[in-house]
């Protein structure tokens, strides 16, 4: 009788070869709640304005609190993930942000919403560094890209699902609190179930297994000594490394242009992610459920397709010419800018939805090459720290994108004007990306 191949685990028991894909599935559902919980608040901002008389500026601060805490704590999250159990961080983070999501229902004042949103950002910041590290230890280079791209679909699904569910539930029940209680309880329940099935792999287990270093006779190999570094010393070292990497990026013109473009793209993205439900409800008089669904479904679904297309194009252009990836990103932004303008400028809802779909596709083309383009211009040994610094700066910009429109509306500008004006940002950063492409090509030619 032929047996299914197995692989060793950290406790020496064999694990069936399908288990690494089961890990992808488990993390997919956790990441779904990661994004559903963080974006549900945007769908109910109009209700908070009606019930508590919150200004648009206060709503912007509520939305941005998550992003700023998330950004500031990102370097710490990466360092902790390198020196402790990823399973503990993933499930612990799930419990924390789910409970905090539930507590959102008890908030009545701006500072309370800002506090719980910041706490949720701190809980969620540990997920991605830990989950990507854990996935890479279950999947070698043969399956790693497929595993991570499959996991990435949960980001789009959670964005659509969380906001649509919050808007629909608030509309049907007449109470905005119910979706937060339900999402929080569901997240805690998922964490309790997965605690029995999700297991911590050894560091670099997939490659060690393929090389024969791991087998059923010698199933356990200690993590690297760096993983035993004290928490506070390790956290301080992580922050120092990240800012050293930031200084290196400042001295690297092509990398600096890519980081600046990432900030601009994140700024535009979260202007739309935060304010589109409110914009559609107020301008076109949609009900809360329809506004939440329309604000996210068309753009996010198109982004999935755009990401695939952008990845294929960038791989081909990158092989033909150094800097091809950033050129593809620039094209995505150039073609996306007119659709951004039309979202705010047109009086027709159907045209708005078409423009949002086209904008989402172009955004996906850009998104698919954010890290691949950066990897083309930074040394391999600095890539992790470069990503940490870039992510931190980019999420700070996202918080500005969430906060500024609310303040501008309170001072007399219309949301239509604000949305349309962000097309200028897309055009500007597209120019930076084309310049980065030229610098990358020159650098490659000089090194030949």
VEXTIRO-622000 format. One record per residue (C-alpha): residue number from 1; residue in one letter; chain; x, y, z. Coordinates in nm, 3 decimals, always signed. Layout:
! VEXTIRO-622000
> k | r | c | c1 | c2 | c3
> NUM | A | A | X | Y | Z
...
//
This chain:
! VEXTIRO-622000
> k | r | c | c1 | c2 | c3
> 1 | X | A | +0.000 | +0.000 | +0.000
> 2 | X | A | +0.142 | +0.339 | -0.103
> 3 | X | A | +0.149 | +0.606 | +0.167
> 4 | X | A | +0.119 | +0.980 | +0.124
> 5 | X | A | +0.455 | +1.155 | +0.171
> 6 | X | A | +0.508 | +1.317 | +0.505
> 7 | X | A | +0.732 | +1.584 | +0.652
> 8 | X | A | +0.863 | +1.624 | +1.007
> 9 | X | A | +0.726 | +1.877 | +1.251
> 10 | X | A | +0.886 | +2.068 | +1.531
> 11 | X | A | +0.780 | +1.801 | +1.781
> 12 | X | A | +0.908 | +1.513 | +1.571
> 13 | X | A | +0.575 | +1.379 | +1.448
> 14 | X | A | +0.531 | +1.341 | +1.072
> 15 | X | A | +0.307 | +1.589 | +0.895
> 16 | X | A | +0.124 | +1.515 | +0.571
> 17 | X | A | +0.237 | +1.708 | +0.265
> 18 | X | A | -0.098 | +1.886 | +0.231
> 19 | X | A | -0.055 | +2.058 | +0.564
> 20 | X | A | +0.145 | +2.357 | +0.427
> 21 | X | A | -0.154 | +2.436 | +0.203
> 22 | X | A | -0.388 | +2.399 | +0.498
> 23 | X | A | -0.177 | +2.665 | +0.670
> 24 | X | A | -0.242 | +2.895 | +0.374
> 25 | X | A | -0.615 | +2.835 | +0.420
> 26 | X | A | -0.604 | +2.903 | +0.794
> 27 | X | A | -0.408 | +3.223 | +0.748
> 28 | X | A | -0.643 | +3.329 | +0.465
> 29 | X | A | -0.936 | +3.342 | +0.708
> 30 | X | A | -0.731 | +3.524 | +0.973
> 31 | X | A | -0.620 | +3.783 | +0.718
> 32 | X | A | -0.980 | +3.820 | +0.599
> 33 | X | A | -1.072 | +3.941 | +0.948
> 34 | X | A | -0.754 | +4.148 | +0.963
> 35 | X | A | -0.883 | +4.363 | +0.677
> 36 | X | A | -1.256 | +4.330 | +0.746
> 37 | X | A | -1.214 | +4.461 | +1.101
> 38 | X | A | -0.987 | +4.751 | +1.006
> 39 | X | A | -1.211 | +4.881 | +0.724
> 40 | X | A | -1.559 | +4.821 | +0.865
> 41 | X | A | -1.553 | +5.159 | +1.040
> 42 | X | A | -1.540 | +5.345 | +0.708
> 43 | X | A | -1.882 | +5.211 | +0.608
> 44 | X | A | -2.056 | +5.357 | +0.914
> 45 | X | A | -1.892 | +5.701 | +0.930
> 46 | X | A | -2.212 | +5.867 | +0.798
> 47 | X | A | -2.409 | +5.712 | +1.087
> 48 | X | A | -2.155 | +5.834 | +1.341
> 49 | X | A | -2.195 | +6.182 | +1.199
> 50 | X | A | -2.574 | +6.166 | +1.233
> 51 | X | A | -2.584 | +6.001 | +1.577
> 52 | X | A | -2.297 | +6.177 | +1.753
> 53 | X | A | -2.270 | +6.494 | +1.543
> 54 | X | A | -1.907 | +6.417 | +1.459
> 55 | X | A | -1.744 | +6.658 | +1.218
> 56 | X | A | -1.571 | +6.533 | +0.906
> 57 | X | A | -1.238 | +6.622 | +1.063
> 58 | X | A | -1.317 | +6.403 | +1.365
> 59 | X | A | -1.419 | +6.119 | +1.135
> 60 | X | A | -1.088 | +6.153 | +0.952
> 61 | X | A | -0.895 | +6.129 | +1.278
> 62 | X | A | -1.092 | +5.819 | +1.375
> 63 | X | A | -1.005 | +5.654 | +1.045
> 64 | X | A | -0.639 | +5.757 | +1.050
> 65 | X | A | -0.564 | +5.654 | +1.412
> 66 | X | A | -0.536 | +5.291 | +1.303
> 67 | X | A | -0.286 | +5.368 | +1.028
> 68 | X | A | -0.055 | +5.588 | +1.233
> 69 | X | A | -0.024 | +5.338 | +1.518
> 70 | X | A | +0.011 | +5.056 | +1.265
> 71 | X | A | +0.295 | +5.241 | +1.094
> 72 | X | A | +0.484 | +5.339 | +1.408
> 73 | X | A | +0.472 | +4.987 | +1.552
> 74 | X | A | +0.558 | +4.809 | +1.223
> 75 | X | A | +0.936 | +4.794 | +1.289
> 76 | X | A | +0.876 | +4.649 | +1.636
> 77 | X | A | +0.642 | +4.385 | +1.491
> 78 | X | A | +0.904 | +4.265 | +1.245
> 79 | X | A | +1.170 | +4.238 | +1.515
> 80 | X | A | +0.947 | +4.048 | +1.757
> 81 | X | A | +0.844 | +3.807 | +1.480
> 82 | X | A | +1.209 | +3.712 | +1.429
> 83 | X | A | +1.261 | +3.611 | +1.791
> 84 | X | A | +0.942 | +3.451 | +1.918
> 85 | X | A | +0.664 | +3.211 | +1.818
> 86 | X | A | +0.484 | +3.323 | +1.504
> 87 | X | A | +0.179 | +3.118 | +1.599
> 88 | X | A | +0.156 | +3.304 | +1.929
> 89 | X | A | +0.184 | +3.643 | +1.757
> 90 | X | A | -0.071 | +3.558 | +1.487
> 91 | X | A | -0.335 | +3.416 | +1.720
> 92 | X | A | -0.259 | +3.666 | +1.998
> 93 | X | A | -0.296 | +3.950 | +1.750
> 94 | X | A | -0.623 | +3.801 | +1.625
> 95 | X | A | -0.763 | +3.788 | +1.979
> 96 | X | A | -0.652 | +4.144 | +2.055
> 97 | X | A | -0.782 | +4.312 | +1.742
> 98 | X | A | -1.106 | +4.110 | +1.752
> 99 | X | A | -1.179 | +4.207 | +2.112
> 100 | X | A | -1.094 | +4.569 | +2.034
> 101 | X | A | -1.326 | +4.556 | +1.731
> 102 | X | A | -1.605 | +4.440 | +1.962
> 103 | X | A | -1.534 | +4.725 | +2.203
> 104 | X | A | -1.586 | +4.970 | +1.917
> 105 | X | A | -1.958 | +4.920 | +1.973
> 106 | X | A | -1.928 | +5.079 | +2.318
> 107 | X | A | -1.771 | +5.403 | +2.192
> 108 | X | A | -1.965 | +5.729 | +2.195
> 109 | X | A | -1.697 | +6.002 | +2.188
> 110 | X | A | -1.427 | +6.083 | +1.934
> 111 | X | A | -1.138 | +6.008 | +2.170
> 112 | X | A | -1.285 | +5.666 | +2.247
> 113 | X | A | -1.306 | +5.576 | +1.878
> 114 | X | A | -0.954 | +5.707 | +1.823
> 115 | X | A | -0.823 | +5.501 | +2.115
> 116 | X | A | -0.980 | +5.170 | +2.005
> 117 | X | A | -0.876 | +5.227 | +1.644
> 118 | X | A | -0.518 | +5.286 | +1.755
> 119 | X | A | -0.529 | +4.974 | +1.974
> 120 | X | A | -0.661 | +4.775 | +1.678
> 121 | X | A | -0.373 | +4.904 | +1.466
> 122 | X | A | -0.123 | +4.787 | +1.728
> 123 | X | A | -0.284 | +4.441 | +1.740
> 124 | X | A | -0.293 | +4.402 | +1.363
> 125 | X | A | +0.061 | +4.522 | +1.296
> 126 | X | A | +0.206 | +4.193 | +1.421
> 127 | X | A | +0.009 | +3.980 | +1.176
> 128 | X | A | +0.181 | +4.032 | +0.841
> 129 | X | A | +0.547 | +3.999 | +0.947
> 130 | X | A | +0.467 | +3.684 | +1.146
> 131 | X | A | +0.237 | +3.526 | +0.887
> 132 | X | A | +0.470 | +3.585 | +0.591
> 133 | X | A | +0.760 | +3.443 | +0.790
> 134 | X | A | +0.556 | +3.140 | +0.893
> 135 | X | A | +0.437 | +3.076 | +0.537
> 136 | X | A | +0.793 | +3.097 | +0.406
> 137 | X | A | +0.894 | +2.823 | +0.651
> 138 | X | A | +0.618 | +2.593 | +0.523
> 139 | X | A | +0.674 | +2.670 | +0.153
> 140 | X | A | +1.008 | +2.660 | -0.022
> 141 | X | A | +1.087 | +2.856 | -0.337
> 142 | X | A | +0.899 | +2.595 | -0.539
> 143 | X | A | +0.560 | +2.693 | -0.392
> 144 | X | A | +0.621 | +3.013 | -0.195
> 145 | X | A | +0.495 | +3.261 | -0.455
> 146 | X | A | +0.178 | +3.063 | -0.515
> 147 | X | A | +0.115 | +3.033 | -0.143
> 148 | X | A | +0.166 | +3.404 | -0.078
> 149 | X | A | -0.036 | +3.517 | -0.379
> 150 | X | A | -0.324 | +3.293 | -0.272
> 151 | X | A | -0.303 | +3.439 | +0.076
> 152 | X | A | -0.302 | +3.792 | -0.072
> 153 | X | A | -0.653 | +3.742 | -0.214
> 154 | X | A | -0.783 | +3.754 | +0.143
> 155 | X | A | -0.679 | +4.122 | +0.159
> 156 | X | A | -0.919 | +4.214 | -0.121
> 157 | X | A | -1.190 | +3.979 | +0.007
> 158 | X | A | -1.166 | +4.121 | +0.359
> 159 | X | A | -1.176 | +4.478 | +0.230
> 160 | X | A | -1.495 | +4.408 | +0.037
> 161 | X | A | -1.652 | +4.179 | +0.297
> 162 | X | A | -1.592 | +4.385 | +0.610
> 163 | X | A | -1.718 | +4.714 | +0.474
> 164 | X | A | -2.012 | +4.562 | +0.289
> 165 | X | A | -2.117 | +4.358 | +0.592
> 166 | X | A | -2.091 | +4.659 | +0.825
> 167 | X | A | -2.292 | +4.881 | +0.592
> 168 | X | A | -2.555 | +4.615 | +0.522
> 169 | X | A | -2.596 | +4.512 | +0.886
> 170 | X | A | -2.623 | +4.873 | +1.003
> 171 | X | A | -2.879 | +4.945 | +0.731
> 172 | X | A | -3.091 | +4.636 | +0.800
> 173 | X | A | -3.087 | +4.657 | +1.181
> 174 | X | A | -3.072 | +5.033 | +1.213
> 175 | X | A | -2.783 | +4.999 | +1.460
> 176 | X | A | -2.418 | +5.044 | +1.355
> 177 | X | A | -2.293 | +4.852 | +1.662
> 178 | X | A | -2.402 | +4.502 | +1.560
> 179 | X | A | -2.142 | +4.439 | +1.286
> 180 | X | A | -1.854 | +4.522 | +1.521
> 181 | X | A | -1.979 | +4.283 | +1.788
> 182 | X | A | -2.032 | +4.008 | +1.531
> 183 | X | A | -1.696 | +4.057 | +1.361
> 184 | X | A | -1.517 | +4.065 | +1.695
> 185 | X | A | -1.688 | +3.750 | +1.824
> 186 | X | A | -1.626 | +3.566 | +1.497
> 187 | X | A | -1.256 | +3.653 | +1.510
> 188 | X | A | -1.217 | +3.524 | +1.865
> 189 | X | A | -1.404 | +3.204 | +1.776
> 190 | X | A | -1.181 | +3.150 | +1.473
> 191 | X | A | -0.871 | +3.197 | +1.687
> 192 | X | A | -0.990 | +2.940 | +1.943
> 193 | X | A | -1.052 | +2.682 | +1.670
> 194 | X | A | -0.724 | +2.742 | +1.486
> 195 | X | A | -0.524 | +2.720 | +1.808
> 196 | X | A | -0.573 | +2.343 | +1.781
> 197 | X | A | -0.462 | +2.317 | +1.418
> 198 | X | A | -0.202 | +2.587 | +1.346
> 199 | X | A | +0.151 | +2.475 | +1.435
> 200 | X | A | +0.479 | +2.660 | +1.459
> 201 | X | A | +0.741 | +2.541 | +1.207
> 202 | X | A | +1.116 | +2.552 | +1.252
> 203 | X | A | +1.297 | +2.853 | +1.113
> 204 | X | A | +1.371 | +2.793 | +0.743
> 205 | X | A | +1.210 | +2.448 | +0.773
> 206 | X | A | +1.100 | +2.420 | +0.409
> 207 | X | A | +1.451 | +2.466 | +0.266
> 208 | X | A | +1.603 | +2.244 | +0.533
> 209 | X | A | +1.355 | +1.971 | +0.455
> 210 | X | A | +1.429 | +1.989 | +0.083
> 211 | X | A | +1.806 | +1.980 | +0.140
> 212 | X | A | +1.773 | +1.674 | +0.366
> 213 | X | A | +1.895 | +1.859 | +0.674
> 214 | X | A | +1.563 | +1.777 | +0.839
> 215 | X | A | +1.435 | +1.422 | +0.857
> 216 | X | A | +1.246 | +1.200 | +1.093
> 217 | X | A | +1.568 | +1.103 | +1.272
> 218 | X | A | +1.678 | +1.461 | +1.344
> 219 | X | A | +1.352 | +1.654 | +1.345
> 220 | X | A | +1.454 | +1.950 | +1.558
> 221 | X | A | +1.707 | +2.221 | +1.483
> 222 | X | A | +1.733 | +2.525 | +1.704
> 223 | X | A | +1.654 | +2.866 | +1.558
> 224 | X | A | +1.942 | +3.102 | +1.497
> 225 | X | A | +2.107 | +3.250 | +1.805
> 226 | X | A | +1.969 | +3.593 | +1.718
> 227 | X | A | +1.622 | +3.463 | +1.794
> 228 | X | A | +1.723 | +3.425 | +2.159
> 229 | X | A | +1.804 | +3.795 | +2.199
> 230 | X | A | +1.614 | +3.972 | +2.473
> 231 | X | A | +1.285 | +4.134 | +2.373
> 232 | X | A | +1.369 | +4.495 | +2.455
> 233 | X | A | +1.726 | +4.473 | +2.325
> 234 | X | A | +1.596 | +4.310 | +2.008
> 235 | X | A | +1.323 | +4.572 | +1.966
> 236 | X | A | +1.574 | +4.854 | +2.003
> 237 | X | A | +1.809 | +4.686 | +1.756
> 238 | X | A | +1.522 | +4.649 | +1.511
> 239 | X | A | +1.434 | +5.019 | +1.523
> 240 | X | A | +1.800 | +5.113 | +1.478
> 241 | X | A | +1.833 | +4.879 | +1.179
> 242 | X | A | +1.519 | +5.016 | +1.018
> 243 | X | A | +1.634 | +5.377 | +1.044
> 244 | X | A | +1.980 | +5.283 | +0.922
> 245 | X | A | +1.808 | +5.131 | +0.623
> 246 | X | A | +1.611 | +5.452 | +0.579
> 247 | X | A | +1.934 | +5.651 | +0.565
> 248 | X | A | +2.071 | +5.408 | +0.306
> 249 | X | A | +1.756 | +5.459 | +0.097
> 250 | X | A | +1.799 | +5.837 | +0.115
> 251 | X | A | +2.146 | +5.791 | -0.034
> 252 | X | A | +2.005 | +5.566 | -0.311
> 253 | X | A | +1.825 | +5.797 | -0.559
> 254 | X | A | +1.623 | +5.527 | -0.735
> 255 | X | A | +1.510 | +5.373 | -0.405
> 256 | X | A | +1.423 | +5.715 | -0.264
> 257 | X | A | +1.203 | +5.784 | -0.567
> 258 | X | A | +1.024 | +5.451 | -0.522
> 259 | X | A | +0.962 | +5.517 | -0.152
> 260 | X | A | +0.828 | +5.865 | -0.230
> 261 | X | A | +0.598 | +5.720 | -0.496
> 262 | X | A | +0.475 | +5.459 | -0.248
> 263 | X | A | +0.383 | +5.735 | -0.002
> 264 | X | A | +0.189 | +5.922 | -0.270
> 265 | X | A | +0.009 | +5.609 | -0.389
> 266 | X | A | -0.088 | +5.515 | -0.033
> 267 | X | A | -0.212 | +5.868 | +0.030
> 268 | X | A | -0.445 | +5.850 | -0.272
> 269 | X | A | -0.556 | +5.495 | -0.195
> 270 | X | A | -0.672 | +5.581 | +0.155
> 271 | X | A | -0.844 | +5.900 | +0.053
> 272 | X | A | -1.066 | +5.667 | -0.149
> 273 | X | A | -1.075 | +5.376 | +0.097
> 274 | X | A | -1.185 | +5.602 | +0.382
> 275 | X | A | -1.426 | +5.841 | +0.215
> 276 | X | A | -1.588 | +5.663 | -0.079
> 277 | X | A | -1.880 | +5.516 | +0.124
> 278 | X | A | -1.961 | +5.862 | +0.261
> 279 | X | A | -1.918 | +6.022 | -0.082
> 280 | X | A | -2.153 | +5.778 | -0.256
> 281 | X | A | -2.413 | +5.801 | +0.019
> 282 | X | A | -2.419 | +6.179 | +0.032
> 283 | X | A | -2.382 | +6.266 | -0.338
> 284 | X | A | -2.597 | +5.992 | -0.492
> 285 | X | A | -2.826 | +5.927 | -0.195
> 286 | X | A | -2.749 | +5.555 | -0.179
> 287 | X | A | -2.847 | +5.363 | +0.130
> 288 | X | A | -2.565 | +5.261 | +0.362
> 289 | X | A | -2.546 | +4.901 | +0.236
> 290 | X | A | -2.532 | +5.000 | -0.132
> 291 | X | A | -2.279 | +5.274 | -0.066
> 292 | X | A | -2.045 | +5.041 | +0.125
> 293 | X | A | -2.067 | +4.768 | -0.139
> 294 | X | A | -2.019 | +5.003 | -0.434
> 295 | X | A | -1.730 | +5.184 | -0.265
> 296 | X | A | -1.518 | +4.870 | -0.241
> 297 | X | A | -1.638 | +4.587 | -0.464
> 298 | X | A | -1.570 | +4.736 | -0.807
> 299 | X | A | -1.233 | +4.885 | -0.719
> 300 | X | A | -1.100 | +4.587 | -0.523
> 301 | X | A | -1.221 | +4.323 | -0.770
> 302 | X | A | -1.055 | +4.514 | -1.054
> 303 | X | A | -0.736 | +4.545 | -0.848
> 304 | X | A | -0.712 | +4.166 | -0.829
> 305 | X | A | -0.709 | +4.148 | -1.209
> 306 | X | A | -0.475 | +4.445 | -1.244
> 307 | X | A | -0.226 | +4.288 | -1.003
> 308 | X | A | -0.203 | +3.973 | -1.215
> 309 | X | A | -0.164 | +4.171 | -1.538
> 310 | X | A | +0.091 | +4.405 | -1.381
> 311 | X | A | +0.298 | +4.115 | -1.251
> 312 | X | A | +0.312 | +3.946 | -1.592
> 313 | X | A | +0.400 | +4.269 | -1.774
> 314 | X | A | +0.667 | +4.365 | -1.521
> 315 | X | A | +0.836 | +4.025 | -1.538
> 316 | X | A | +0.860 | +4.056 | -1.917
> 317 | X | A | +0.974 | +4.420 | -1.919
> 318 | X | A | +1.214 | +4.359 | -1.633
> 319 | X | A | +1.389 | +4.087 | -1.832
> 320 | X | A | +1.426 | +4.312 | -2.136
> 321 | X | A | +1.534 | +4.629 | -1.957
> 322 | X | A | +1.654 | +4.718 | -1.609
> 323 | X | A | +1.394 | +4.943 | -1.451
> 324 | X | A | +1.110 | +4.780 | -1.643
> 325 | X | A | +0.912 | +4.708 | -1.328
> 326 | X | A | +0.897 | +5.069 | -1.212
> 327 | X | A | +0.809 | +5.174 | -1.569
> 328 | X | A | +0.507 | +4.941 | -1.557
> 329 | X | A | +0.408 | +5.099 | -1.226
> 330 | X | A | +0.435 | +5.446 | -1.379
> 331 | X | A | +0.212 | +5.344 | -1.669
> 332 | X | A | -0.047 | +5.212 | -1.426
> 333 | X | A | -0.059 | +5.548 | -1.248
> 334 | X | A | -0.064 | +5.756 | -1.566
> 335 | X | A | -0.358 | +5.560 | -1.705
> 336 | X | A | -0.530 | +5.565 | -1.365
> 337 | X | A | -0.516 | +5.943 | -1.317
> 338 | X | A | -0.800 | +6.036 | -1.560
> 339 | X | A | -1.032 | +5.783 | -1.395
> 340 | X | A | -0.957 | +5.932 | -1.053
> 341 | X | A | -1.056 | +6.272 | -1.187
> 342 | X | A | -1.381 | +6.136 | -1.333
> 343 | X | A | -1.482 | +5.978 | -1.002
> 344 | X | A | -1.520 | +6.322 | -0.848
> 345 | X | A | -1.615 | +6.520 | -1.156
> 346 | X | A | -1.900 | +6.325 | -1.314
> 347 | X | A | -2.261 | +6.365 | -1.197
> 348 | X | A | -2.358 | +6.015 | -1.320
> 349 | X | A | -2.337 | +5.725 | -1.073
> 350 | X | A | -2.287 | +5.465 | -1.347
> 351 | X | A | -1.987 | +5.655 | -1.483
> 352 | X | A | -1.847 | +5.681 | -1.129
> 353 | X | A | -1.864 | +5.302 | -1.090
> 354 | X | A | -1.699 | +5.249 | -1.428
> 355 | X | A | -1.426 | +5.499 | -1.339
> 356 | X | A | -1.371 | +5.331 | -1.001
> 357 | X | A | -1.335 | +4.994 | -1.172
> 358 | X | A | -1.078 | +5.129 | -1.419
> 359 | X | A | -0.894 | +5.309 | -1.138
> 360 | X | A | -0.887 | +4.986 | -0.938
> 361 | X | A | -0.736 | +4.796 | -1.231
> 362 | X | A | -0.464 | +5.057 | -1.278
> 363 | X | A | -0.397 | +5.061 | -0.903
> 364 | X | A | -0.352 | +4.682 | -0.914
> 365 | X | A | -0.090 | +4.719 | -1.188
> 366 | X | A | +0.103 | +4.952 | -0.958
> 367 | X | A | +0.050 | +4.743 | -0.643
> 368 | X | A | +0.180 | +4.422 | -0.798
> 369 | X | A | +0.533 | +4.562 | -0.829
> 370 | X | A | +0.581 | +4.770 | -0.514
> 371 | X | A | +0.833 | +4.536 | -0.351
> 372 | X | A | +0.970 | +4.379 | -0.669
> 373 | X | A | +1.072 | +4.724 | -0.797
> 374 | X | A | +1.235 | +4.809 | -0.465
> 375 | X | A | +1.422 | +4.477 | -0.465
> 376 | X | A | +1.571 | +4.573 | -0.803
> 377 | X | A | +1.757 | +4.870 | -0.652
> 378 | X | A | +1.855 | +4.768 | -0.297
> 379 | X | A | +2.111 | +4.503 | -0.194
> 380 | X | A | +1.972 | +4.160 | -0.112
> 381 | X | A | +2.099 | +4.178 | +0.246
> 382 | X | A | +1.907 | +4.504 | +0.304
> 383 | X | A | +1.572 | +4.411 | +0.152
> 384 | X | A | +1.392 | +4.320 | +0.473
> 385 | X | A | +1.488 | +4.640 | +0.651
> 386 | X | A | +1.414 | +4.845 | +0.339
> 387 | X | A | +1.063 | +4.700 | +0.327
> 388 | X | A | +1.014 | +4.774 | +0.697
> 389 | X | A | +1.114 | +5.139 | +0.656
> 390 | X | A | +0.912 | +5.182 | +0.336
> 391 | X | A | +0.604 | +5.026 | +0.492
> 392 | X | A | +0.630 | +5.249 | +0.796
> 393 | X | A | +0.657 | +5.568 | +0.589
> 394 | X | A | +0.385 | +5.455 | +0.350
> 395 | X | A | +0.132 | +5.389 | +0.625
> 396 | X | A | +0.204 | +5.725 | +0.783
> 397 | X | A | +0.111 | +5.876 | +0.446
> 398 | X | A | -0.202 | +5.661 | +0.438
> 399 | X | A | -0.306 | +5.810 | +0.770
> 400 | X | A | -0.269 | +6.159 | +0.624
> 401 | X | A | -0.483 | +6.051 | +0.329
> 402 | X | A | -0.756 | +5.940 | +0.568
> 403 | X | A | -0.746 | +6.251 | +0.787
> 404 | X | A | -0.693 | +6.545 | +0.552
> 405 | X | A | -1.012 | +6.521 | +0.339
> 406 | X | A | -1.234 | +6.544 | +0.646
> 407 | X | A | -1.061 | +6.862 | +0.761
> 408 | X | A | -1.085 | +7.013 | +0.412
> 409 | X | A | -1.458 | +6.938 | +0.386
> 410 | X | A | -1.518 | +7.112 | +0.720
> 411 | X | A | -1.338 | +7.414 | +0.574
> 412 | X | A | -1.558 | +7.440 | +0.267
> 413 | X | A | -1.421 | +7.210 | -0.003
> 414 | X | A | -1.647 | +6.944 | -0.152
> 415 | X | A | -1.556 | +6.577 | -0.143
> 416 | X | A | -1.590 | +6.570 | -0.523
> 417 | X | A | -1.317 | +6.834 | -0.553
> 418 | X | A | -1.090 | +6.650 | -0.312
> 419 | X | A | -1.126 | +6.314 | -0.487
> 420 | X | A | -1.065 | +6.460 | -0.833
> 421 | X | A | -0.763 | +6.661 | -0.717
> 422 | X | A | -0.575 | +6.346 | -0.612
> 423 | X | A | -0.529 | +6.272 | -0.983
> 424 | X | A | -0.250 | +6.532 | -0.969
> 425 | X | A | -0.071 | +6.319 | -0.709
> 426 | X | A | -0.091 | +6.016 | -0.937
> 427 | X | A | +0.057 | +6.211 | -1.229
> 428 | X | A | +0.339 | +6.347 | -1.011
> 429 | X | A | +0.443 | +6.012 | -0.868
> 430 | X | A | +0.418 | +5.850 | -1.211
> 431 | X | A | +0.690 | +6.094 | -1.316
> 432 | X | A | +0.899 | +5.983 | -1.018
> 433 | X | A | +0.859 | +5.619 | -1.121
> 434 | X | A | +0.968 | +5.687 | -1.479
> 435 | X | A | +1.271 | +5.872 | -1.342
> 436 | X | A | +1.345 | +5.578 | -1.112
> 437 | X | A | +1.324 | +5.348 | -1.414
> 438 | X | A | +1.581 | +5.558 | -1.601
> 439 | X | A | +1.818 | +5.567 | -1.303
> 440 | X | A | +1.789 | +5.190 | -1.257
> 441 | X | A | +1.867 | +5.132 | -1.624
> 442 | X | A | +2.171 | +5.364 | -1.610
> 443 | X | A | +2.297 | +5.196 | -1.296
> 444 | X | A | +2.265 | +4.854 | -1.457
> 445 | X | A | +2.444 | +4.973 | -1.772
> 446 | X | A | +2.727 | +5.124 | -1.566
> 447 | X | A | +2.782 | +4.798 | -1.377
> 448 | X | A | +2.818 | +4.590 | -1.694
//
